[in-house]
Amino acid sequence: MSSKFHRRDFLKLAGALPLGYAASHMTQTLGLPPLLQGGQKNVLVIVFDAFSAYNIPLYGYGRETTPNLARLAEHAIVYHNHFSASNFTTSGTASLLTGVLPWTHRALQGGAEVSQDFVTRNLFSAFQGYHRITYTHNGWANILLEQFQADLEELVPWKSLFLRSYDGFIHSLFHNDDDAASVAWTRNMNVSQEGYSYSLFFSHLYGVLQKNRYASLKESFPRGLPSTGDIGSEFILESAIDWTGNRLPRIPQPFLGYFHFLPPHGPYNTPIDYIGHFENDGLNPLDKPQDAFTARVPYNALTKRRAEYDEFILYVDHELGRLFGQLEAAGLMGNTLIVLTTDHGEMNERGISGHSTDTLYQPVIRIPLVIFDPDQPSRVDIHTPTSAVDLLPTLLHRTGQPIPDWAEGVVLPPYAEPSPGRSLYAVKASKSKMRDPLRHVSVALVQDNYKLVYYLGYENRGVSQLSQLYDIQADPEEMTDLSASLKNVSARMLDEVKAKLDEVNKPYIK
């Protein structure tokens, strides 16, 4: 693809992250640690936020959004029915990092922390003898990582990479004019927190400078540009990938890395190179049944938003391919277990755009999981339903470490036998507090090919209790609610969900 304006030029201007070395130079960098010998493996967990399996051709999608991921998958383990534990960042990420469900770790609300028990019960505390490093440019994910910093050798501050005094976003935006940058920073970033007031002169100066710096970039980023008030984390992906590819070869081995990138999370501010790639290809959202929890975004708007989301995924896939090229050049591919997954999915159907919804339909909870294992010579496809809480015990098992008794997940196949008939849960309870029982909650229960969704406490939607049942194997689009026609299955699964809620609520009932 070509563009009148190269993405890297913009990122240099924005100063989003320190630019890394090109892959071809990595192995020439002085002071690199020696590569691992024998069977010991590094572990790298890559999370692209709001990355729905529903929009990936590897899982049956009709658009070619992920060609690089497809190539990786030919030498990886691909999990086809993998589920997040929730439909938003805080709960989903906390479950991935602790190996327990949201009603156990209790990070239920946006920006919440896990309960005190799980500050020391997490992926990083379980990996002893590893150099543990994390980075994210998702602020809510960073709240969780900060809780775990006692078990980390490196916690890269999410803001420090693009807000540092002299080479960060603000100063680079203003061509390293310290006076103007300082005014922009304090006025636009801290005013709401510290109540600063500034003269009309400085306000006007900031506005003029911002307008002049952005004017030449509008053509290349037609869907919007970053501002100092909203950093625009989606704009820093290219430099974040470069920084990751440069940093990993320079740290002690074995390492455990957790890198959580914001794209393809909205807003879908895709570089112009990718805009229009899927325009008018005839792939539109299905007209699906409505219920009390669906929204009212017009169909035409949803069609447009889905195409924009898919374009953003294509850009993410391109950056993923670059990262793997960098890791290969650095000699890390042969001794690193690489996991690609997400915290939750995304939805552009049923009148809903995004993922901050009370629903638990497939696009928001069915997520990708691809594990590149250097000792796995060819592709393996796993169709047994699996959960995000399974990743922690699986990585520990694969690296020969003990699995803690507090983990709720299981070791994934092919490293262990499949678990047919197992109950998998996803939970949305963002209106519940850490120490309160769950009285306002959406719960999805997956057992083999059936999925039941139970809604409790939505009187504001005219629903006190509601359940839906789908055969997600025969009806992956969830077009037909079977709760009335398969009453025995529905009643059995509903009883299980209610009993589980009673169990997890009991310690919090006063």
C-alpha positions in Angstrom: 0.0 0.0 0.0 1.1 3.6 -0.6 0.2 6.9 0.8 1.0 10.5 0.2 2.0 10.7 3.9 3.8 7.9 5.6 2.5 6.9 9.0 5.9 7.0 10.6 6.3 10.7 9.6 3.2 11.5 11.7 4.3 9.4 14.6 7.7 11.2 14.7 5.8 14.5 14.7 3.5 13.3 17.5 6.4 11.8 19.5 4.1 9.1 20.6 6.8 6.6 21.6 10.6 6.4 21.1 11.1 4.9 17.7 12.8 1.5 17.8 15.5 0.1 15.6 14.7 -1.5 12.4 14.5 -5.3 12.6 17.6 -5.7 10.5 19.7 -3.8 13.1 18.4 -5.5 16.2 20.9 -8.4 16.2 23.7 -5.9 15.9 22.8 -4.0 19.0 25.5 -4.3 21.6 24.9 -5.9 25.0 22.0 -8.2 24.0 21.5 -11.1 26.4 22.4 -14.6 25.1 19.7 -16.7 23.6 18.2 -19.4 25.7 19.6 -22.9 25.6 17.7 -26.2 25.9 13.9 -26.4 26.3 13.3 -23.2 28.4 11.0 -20.7 26.6 10.3 -17.1 26.8 6.6 -16.2 27.0 5.1 -13.2 25.2 1.4 -12.4 25.5 0.2 -9.9 22.9 -3.3 -8.4 23.5 -5.0 -6.3 20.8 -7.9 -4.6 22.6 -11.5 -5.2 21.4 -10.5 -7.8 18.8 -13.5 -9.9 17.9 -13.1 -13.4 16.5 -16.2 -12.7 14.7 -14.3 -10.3 12.3 -11.4 -12.7 11.6 -11.4 -15.0 8.5 -9.5 -17.6 10.5 -12.9 -18.1 12.3 -15.1 -17.9 9.3 -15.4 -14.2 8.6 -16.0 -13.2 4.9 -13.5 -10.3 4.8 -9.7 -10.8 4.5 -8.8 -8.7 7.5 -5.9 -10.6 8.9 -3.5 -12.1 6.3 -0.5 -12.0 8.6 -2.4 -13.7 11.4 -3.4 -16.4 8.9 0.2 -17.0 8.0 1.2 -17.3 11.7 -1.7 -19.7 12.3 -0.2 -22.2 9.9 2.4 -22.9 12.5 0.3 -22.4 15.6 -2.4 -23.7 17.8 -5.7 -22.1 16.9 -8.6 -22.0 19.3 -12.0 -21.7 17.5 -14.4 -21.4 20.4 -12.5 -19.3 22.9 -14.4 -17.0 25.2 -13.6 -13.9 27.2 -14.8 -13.7 30.8 -16.5 -10.4 30.2 -17.3 -7.8 27.5 -15.1 -4.9 28.6 -11.5 -4.2 29.5 -11.4 -4.2 33.2 -13.1 -7.5 33.9 -11.9 -9.3 30.8 -8.2 -8.3 31.4 -8.4 -9.1 35.1 -9.6 -12.6 34.3 -6.9 -13.2 31.8 -4.2 -12.1 34.2 -5.6 -13.8 37.4 -7.1 -17.0 35.9 -10.4 -16.5 37.7 -13.8 -15.2 36.7 -15.0 -11.6 37.4 -17.2 -12.6 40.4 -14.0 -14.0 42.0 -11.4 -11.3 41.3 -14.2 -8.6 41.8 -12.8 -6.0 39.3 -16.4 -5.5 38.1 -16.5 -1.8 37.2 -14.7 0.2 34.6 -11.3 1.3 36.0 -11.7 -1.0 39.0 -9.0 -2.9 40.8 -9.0 -6.6 41.7 -9.7 -7.6 45.3 -6.7 -7.6 47.7 -6.4 -11.4 47.5 -5.5 -11.2 43.8 -2.9 -8.5 44.0 -0.5 -11.3 44.7 -2.4 -14.0 42.8 -1.8 -13.3 39.2 0.2 -14.4 36.1 3.3 -12.5 37.1 3.5 -13.8 40.7 3.1 -17.3 39.3 6.0 -16.9 36.9 9.1 -17.2 39.2 12.6 -17.0 37.7 11.4 -14.9 34.7 12.1 -11.3 33.8 8.6 -9.9 33.9 7.8 -6.9 31.8 4.5 -5.2 30.9 3.3 -2.3 28.8 -0.1 -1.1 27.7 -1.5 2.1 26.3 -5.0 1.3 27.7 -5.5 3.3 30.8 -7.8 0.8 32.4 -5.5 -2.1 31.8 -2.8 0.0 33.3 -4.7 0.3 36.6 -4.6 -3.5 36.9 -0.9 -3.8 36.0 0.0 -1.2 38.6 -1.6 -3.4 41.2 0.8 -6.2 40.2 4.0 -4.1 40.1 5.5 -5.9 43.1 5.8 -9.0 40.9 7.2 -7.1 37.9 10.8 -6.3 37.0 9.5 -3.7 34.5 6.2 -1.9 34.5 6.5 0.6 31.7 4.2 3.5 32.6 1.6 3.9 30.0 1.8 7.7 29.8 5.6 8.0 30.2 6.2 6.7 26.7 4.3 9.5 25.0 4.3 12.3 27.7 7.9 12.5 28.8 9.3 15.9 29.4 11.4 16.3 26.2 10.6 13.6 23.6 7.0 12.9 24.4 3.7 13.7 22.6 3.2 17.2 23.9 6.7 18.5 23.3 7.1 16.9 19.9 3.7 18.3 18.9 5.0 21.8 19.6 8.4 21.1 18.0 10.1 20.9 21.4 9.1 24.5 22.3 9.2 24.0 26.1 7.2 27.1 26.9 4.3 26.4 24.5 4.3 22.7 25.4 4.2 23.5 29.1 1.2 25.7 28.6 -0.5 23.1 26.4 0.1 20.4 29.0 -1.0 22.2 32.1 -3.9 23.9 30.5 -5.4 21.0 28.5 -4.4 18.0 30.5 -4.5 19.2 34.1 -7.2 21.8 34.2 -9.9 19.4 35.1 -7.8 17.8 37.9 -6.2 20.8 39.5 -8.5 23.7 38.5 -5.9 25.8 36.9 -7.0 29.0 35.1 -5.0 30.7 32.4 -5.2 33.9 30.5 -7.0 34.3 27.2 -3.6 35.0 25.6 -2.2 31.5 26.4 -5.5 29.9 25.5 -5.4 31.6 22.1 -1.7 30.7 21.7 -2.4 27.1 22.3 -5.2 27.0 19.8 -3.2 28.6 17.1 -0.3 26.3 17.6 -2.5 23.2 17.6 -4.3 24.2 14.5 -1.1 24.9 12.6 0.5 21.6 13.5 -2.5 19.6 12.5 -3.4 21.3 9.3 -1.0 19.3 7.1 -2.1 16.0 8.6 -5.9 16.1 8.0 -5.7 14.5 4.6 -3.7 11.6 5.9 -5.9 11.0 8.9 -9.4 12.0 7.8 -11.2 10.3 10.7 -9.7 12.5 13.3 -6.4 13.5 14.9 -5.0 13.1 18.4 -5.3 16.0 20.8 -3.6 16.8 24.0 -6.9 16.4 25.8 -7.4 12.9 24.5 -4.0 11.5 23.7 -5.2 9.4 20.9 -3.6 6.1 21.9 -4.7 4.5 18.6 -2.2 6.7 16.8 0.8 5.3 18.6 0.6 1.7 17.5 3.3 1.8 14.9 5.8 3.3 17.3 4.6 1.0 20.1 5.4 -2.0 17.9 8.8 -0.6 17.1 9.5 -0.1 20.8 8.4 -3.6 21.6 10.5 -5.2 18.9 13.5 -3.2 20.1 13.0 -3.8 23.8 12.4 -7.5 24.0 15.8 -8.6 22.6 17.5 -6.4 25.2 16.1 -7.9 28.4 17.2 -10.9 30.4 15.9 -14.3 29.4 13.7 -16.1 30.1 11.2 -13.3 30.0 7.5 -13.1 30.5 6.1 -10.1 28.5 2.5 -8.8 28.5 1.9 -6.1 25.9 -1.6 -4.8 25.6 -2.2 -2.4 22.7 -5.3 -0.3 22.3 -6.2 -0.9 18.6 -8.5 -2.0 17.1 -10.5 -0.5 20.0 -12.6 2.5 18.9 -12.4 5.2 17.7 -11.5 3.6 14.4 -8.9 6.2 13.4 -7.3 4.2 10.7 -4.5 5.6 8.5 -5.6 6.6 5.1 -3.7 3.7 3.5 -6.5 1.4 4.8 -9.6 3.5 4.5 -12.0 2.3 1.9 -10.4 -1.1 1.6 -13.7 -2.9 2.2 -16.0 -0.3 0.8 -19.0 -1.6 -1.2 -17.9 -5.2 -1.0 -21.5 -6.3 -0.2 -20.7 -7.6 3.3 -23.3 -6.0 5.6 -24.6 -6.9 9.1 -27.4 -9.4 9.2 -30.8 -8.0 10.2 -31.0 -9.8 13.5 -33.8 -10.1 16.0 -34.2 -7.3 18.5 -34.7 -7.6 22.2 -34.8 -5.4 25.3 -31.0 -5.0 25.2 -30.4 -4.1 21.6 -29.9 -0.5 20.7 -31.1 1.8 17.9 -28.0 2.7 15.8 -29.4 2.8 12.2 -28.6 -0.1 10.0 -26.7 2.0 7.4 -24.5 3.4 10.2 -23.7 -0.1 11.5 -22.7 -1.2 8.0 -20.3 1.8 7.8 -19.0 1.2 11.3 -18.3 -2.5 10.6 -16.3 -1.6 7.5 -14.3 1.0 9.5 -13.6 -1.6 12.2 -12.5 -4.1 9.7 -10.1 -1.6 8.1 -8.6 -0.9 11.6 -8.1 -4.7 12.0 -6.3 -4.8 8.7 -4.0 -2.1 10.0 -3.4 -4.0 13.3 -2.7 -7.1 11.3 0.0 -5.2 9.3 1.6 -4.1 12.5 1.5 -7.6 13.9 3.3 -8.8 10.8 6.0 -6.2 11.3 6.4 -7.2 15.0 6.9 -10.9 14.0 9.5 -9.8 11.4 11.4 -7.9 14.2 11.2 -10.8 16.6 12.5 -13.2 13.9 15.4 -10.9 13.0 16.3 -10.7 16.7 16.4 -14.5 16.9 13.5 -14.8 19.4 11.0 -16.8 17.3 12.7 -20.1 18.0 12.7 -19.8 21.8 9.5 -17.8 22.6 6.0 -19.0 23.2 3.8 -16.3 21.7 0.2 -15.8 22.6 -2.2 -13.6 20.6 -5.5 -12.8 22.2 -7.7 -10.0 23.4 -9.7 -8.8 26.5 -13.1 -8.8 24.7 -14.7 -8.5 21.3 -16.6 -5.8 19.4 -20.1 -5.6 18.0 -21.6 -3.8 15.0 -25.0 -5.3 14.7 -28.4 -5.4 16.5 -28.4 -1.7 16.7 -25.2 -1.8 18.8 -21.8 -0.4 17.9 -18.9 -1.1 20.3 -18.8 -3.4 23.3 -20.1 -1.4 26.3 -23.4 -3.1 26.3 -25.4 -5.3 28.6 -25.6 -8.0 26.0 -23.3 -11.0 25.8 -23.7 -12.0 22.1 -21.0 -13.8 20.3 -19.2 -10.8 18.8 -18.3 -9.4 22.2 -17.3 -12.5 24.1 -16.0 -15.0 21.4 -12.4 -13.9 21.0 -9.3 -15.1 19.2 -6.6 -17.2 20.8 -3.6 -18.3 18.8 -0.6 -19.8 20.5 2.7 -19.9 18.5 4.8 -22.7 20.1 8.2 -23.2 18.5 8.0 -26.9 19.3 4.7 -27.2 17.4 5.7 -27.9 13.8 2.3 -27.5 12.2 -1.1 -26.1 12.7 -3.5 -27.6 15.3 -7.1 -26.6 15.4 -9.0 -26.8 18.8 -12.8 -26.6 18.6 -13.6 -27.5 22.2 -15.0 -24.4 24.0 -12.3 -22.7 26.1 -12.0 -19.7 28.4 -9.7 -16.8 29.0 -9.1 -18.1 32.5 -7.4 -21.1 31.0 -4.4 -19.2 29.7 -2.7 -18.8 33.1 -2.6 -22.5 34.0 -1.7 -23.4 30.4 1.3 -21.1 30.2 2.5 -22.4 33.6 2.0 -26.0 32.6 3.8 -25.4 29.3 6.9 -23.9 31.0 7.1 -26.6 33.6 5.8 -24.5 36.6 3.3 -25.4 39.3 -0.3 -24.3 38.8 -1.7 -22.5 41.8 -4.7 -23.8 43.5 -6.6 -20.5 43.2 -6.7 -20.8 39.4 -10.2 -21.5 38.0 -9.1 -22.4 34.5 -7.8 -25.7 33.1 -4.8 -26.6 30.9 -5.8 -26.2 27.3 -5.5 -28.9 24.7 -3.3 -30.1 23.1 -1.3 -29.7 26.3 -4.0 -31.7 28.1 -7.1 -33.7 27.2 -10.2 -31.6 26.2 -12.9 -31.0 28.8 -16.3 -31.7 27.0 -19.4 -30.6 28.8 -17.5 -28.1 30.8 -19.3 -24.9 32.0 -17.8 -21.7 30.7 -19.0 -18.3 32.1 -18.8 -14.7 30.9 -20.0 -12.0 33.3 -21.1 -8.4 32.9 -21.8 -6.7 36.2 -20.3 -3.2 35.8 -23.0 -1.6 38.1 -22.0 -3.9 41.0 -19.5 -2.8 43.6 -16.6 -5.0 44.8 -18.2 -5.9 48.1 -21.8 -6.1 47.0 -23.8 -9.1 45.8 -24.4 -9.3 42.0 -28.1 -8.2 41.7 -27.7 -6.4 38.3 -25.9 -8.8 36.0 -25.7 -10.5 32.6 -24.3 -14.0 32.7 -23.5 -16.2 29.7 -23.1 -20.0 30.2 -21.6 -22.1 27.4 -21.8 -25.9 27.5 -20.7 -27.7 24.4 -22.8 -26.3 21.6 -25.4 -24.5 23.8 -25.1 -21.0 25.2 -27.6 -19.5 27.7 -27.6 -15.8 28.5 -29.3 -14.7 31.7 -30.2 -11.1 32.5 -31.0 -10.3 36.1 -32.1 -6.9 37.6 -32.8 -4.9 34.5 -36.1 -3.4 35.6 -35.0 -0.2 33.8 -35.3 -2.2 30.6 -38.6 -3.6 31.6 -37.0 -7.0 32.5 -36.4 -8.4 36.0 -35.3 -11.8 34.7 -34.8 -12.9 31.1 -33.0 -15.9 29.6 -32.1 -16.8 26.0 -30.8 -20.1 24.6 -28.8 -20.5 21.4 -27.2 -23.5 19.6 -24.0 -21.7 18.7 -22.8 -24.5 16.6 -25.8 -24.9 14.4 -26.8 -21.2 14.7 -23.5 -19.2 15.1 -25.3 -15.9 14.3 -27.7 -16.4 17.2 -30.7 -15.8 15.1 -33.1 -18.2 16.9 -33.8 -18.2 20.7 -34.4 -21.9 21.6 -35.5 -21.2 25.2 -39.1 -22.0 24.4 -38.6 -25.0 22.2 -35.8 -26.6 24.3 -37.3 -26.1 27.7 -35.5 -28.9 29.4 -32.0 -27.7 28.2 -32.9 -24.1 29.0 -34.3 -24.9 32.5 -31.2 -27.1 33.4 -28.7 -24.4 32.3 -30.7 -21.6 33.9 -30.8 -23.5 37.2 -27.1 -23.9 37.0 -26.6 -20.1 36.5 -28.9 -19.2 39.3 -27.2 -21.7 41.7 -23.8 -20.2 40.7 -25.0 -16.7 41.4 -26.2 -17.8 44.8 -22.8 -19.3 45.5 -20.7 -16.3 44.5 -23.1 -13.8 46.2 -23.3 -15.6 49.5 -20.1 -14.1 51.0 -21.4 -10.6 50.2 -24.9 -10.8 51.6 -25.0 -8.8 54.8 
